[in-house]
């Protein structure tokens, strides 16, 4: 009887790392943009709570509770306008993917190290 009246949270299967491996960086961003287009309010050009409610089934999110939808919107809303623009949506998707976030830090560290090495090599000039 302990489980009666309680609804389990939607299980989220993190497919972004697999998509990134198959599509590459540009392909993944393109797919995230396509997902944004499916969820957005066509008149406003942003994802609103209403458009999220209305279109979430398209992406298999039809079982999300109202409080989960509200939380998702609040978590991603960086500018406080109670909606997600395309950039906020993409950032949110990366944040919801722990594995992809971890890979992103590795890529960032590698890029910074390469930049440091490049700058270091450029600053080493033979003395005349």
MOFENGI-V352004 format. One record per pair of residues at least 12 apart in sequence whose ideal C-beta (glycine too) atoms are under 10 Angstrom apart, sorted by the first residue. I is the first residue (numbers start at 1). J is the second residue. Records with the same first field share a line. If there is no record, write none. Layout:
I=J / J
This chain:
7=63 / 65 / 68
8=63 / 65
9=63 / 64 / 65 / 67 / 68
10=60 / 61 / 62 / 63 / 64 / 65 / 68
11=63
12=61 / 64 / 68 / 96 / 97
13=60
14=96 / 97 / 98 / 99 / 100
15=97 / 100
16=28 / 31 / 32 / 93 / 94 / 96 / 97 / 98 / 99 / 100 / 101 / 103
17=97 / 98 / 99 / 100 / 101 / 102 / 103
18=99 / 100
19=31 / 32 / 97 / 100
20=94 / 97 / 99 / 100 / 103 / 104
21=103
25=107
28=90 / 93 / 94 / 100
29=90 / 93
31=93
32=86 / 89 / 90 / 91 / 92 / 93 / 94
33=86 / 89 / 90
35=47 / 58 / 59 / 86 / 89 / 90 / 93
36=84 / 85 / 86 / 87 / 88 / 89 / 90 / 93
37=55 / 86 / 89
38=51 / 55 / 56 / 58 / 59
39=51 / 52 / 54 / 55 / 56 / 58 / 59 / 61 / 84 / 89
40=52 / 55 / 83 / 84 / 85 / 86 / 89
41=54 / 55 / 83
42=55
44=81 / 83 / 85
45=83 / 85 / 86
46=77 / 81 / 82 / 83 / 84 / 85 / 86 / 88 / 89
47=72 / 73 / 76 / 77 / 83 / 84 / 85 / 86 / 88 / 89 / 92
48=73 / 81 / 82 / 83 / 84
49=66 / 69 / 70 / 72 / 73 / 74 / 82 / 83 / 84
50=69 / 83
51=73 / 83 / 84
52=64 / 69 / 70 / 72 / 73 / 83 / 84
53=66 / 69 / 70
56=68 / 69 / 72
70=82
72=84 / 92 / 96
73=88 / 92
75=88 / 91 / 92 / 95 / 96
76=88 / 89 / 90 / 91 / 92 / 93 / 95 / 96
77=92
78=91 / 92
